[in-house]
């Protein structure tokens, strides 16, 4: 069986990047601050131009993005160590797919 767990690292990284609020903020017409981009959502909220639901959705998306970056090193370490320990490709593939699906649900 082909071991996709190393390729899953790239897929999980892309998933984390997809959760970024950067493009969504620009799509909403807000020019974010390149010097301090972390305050863009706060500035959008203070402007009063956007609904509370939109701001809440952006905050959830930003939290998912940050959480993904926190989980990514642990996933990479698990894949490398699991493969290095000689765990079966079936097991590593299963764990990688489950992790991906759980990240999608989150």
C-alpha positions in Angstrom: 0.0 0.0 0.0 1.2 3.5 -0.9 2.0 5.7 2.1 0.3 9.1 1.7 1.2 10.4 5.2 4.1 12.5 4.0 1.9 14.0 1.3 -0.7 14.7 3.9 1.7 17.2 5.5 1.3 19.4 2.4 -2.4 18.9 2.4 -2.7 19.9 6.0 -0.5 22.9 5.5 -2.8 24.0 2.6 -5.8 23.5 4.8 -4.2 25.8 7.4 -3.5 28.4 4.8 -7.0 28.2 3.5 -8.4 29.2 6.9 -6.4 32.5 6.8 -8.6 35.6 7.0 -6.3 37.7 4.7 -8.2 37.1 1.4 -11.6 37.2 3.1 -10.8 40.6 4.6 -9.7 41.9 1.2 -12.8 40.5 -0.4 -14.9 42.4 2.0 -13.2 45.6 0.8 -11.0 46.3 3.8 -7.4 47.3 3.1 -5.5 45.6 5.9 -2.5 47.1 7.5 0.7 45.4 6.3 2.6 46.7 9.3 0.2 45.2 11.8 -2.2 42.8 10.0 -3.4 41.1 13.2 -5.5 44.1 14.1 -7.4 44.2 10.8 -10.5 42.5 12.3 -10.5 44.9 15.3 -10.3 47.8 12.9 -13.1 46.4 10.9 -15.2 46.1 14.0 -14.5 49.6 15.2 -15.4 51.0 11.8 -19.0 49.9 12.2 -19.3 49.0 8.5 -19.7 45.3 9.0 -22.3 43.1 10.7 -21.5 41.5 14.0 -22.0 38.0 12.4 -19.3 38.8 9.8 -16.8 39.9 12.4 -17.6 36.8 14.5 -17.1 34.6 11.5 -13.8 36.2 10.7 -12.7 35.8 14.4 -13.6 32.0 14.2 -11.7 31.7 11.0 -8.7 33.5 12.4 -8.8 31.2 15.5 -9.0 28.1 13.3 -6.0 29.4 11.3 -3.9 30.0 14.4 -4.9 26.7 15.9 -3.9 24.9 12.7 -0.4 26.4 12.9 -0.2 25.3 16.5 -1.2 21.7 15.5 0.9 21.5 12.4 4.3 20.8 14.0 2.8 18.0 16.1 1.3 16.4 13.1 4.6 16.7 11.1 6.5 15.2 14.1 3.9 12.3 14.4 4.2 11.5 10.7 8.0 11.5 10.7 8.3 9.6 13.9 5.6 7.1 13.0 7.2 6.3 9.7 10.6 6.2 11.3 9.3 3.7 13.8 8.1 1.5 11.0 4.3 1.8 11.6 2.3 0.3 8.7 1.3 2.5 5.8 -2.3 1.5 6.4 -2.1 2.9 10.0 -0.2 6.1 9.0 -2.7 6.7 6.1 -5.6 6.2 8.3 -4.3 8.6 11.0 -3.5 11.2 8.4 -7.0 11.0 6.8 -8.7 11.2 10.2 -6.6 14.2 11.3 -7.5 15.9 8.0 -11.2 15.2 8.4 -11.2 16.4 12.0 -9.5 19.6 11.0 -12.2 20.1 8.3 -14.9 19.6 11.0 -13.1 22.1 13.3 
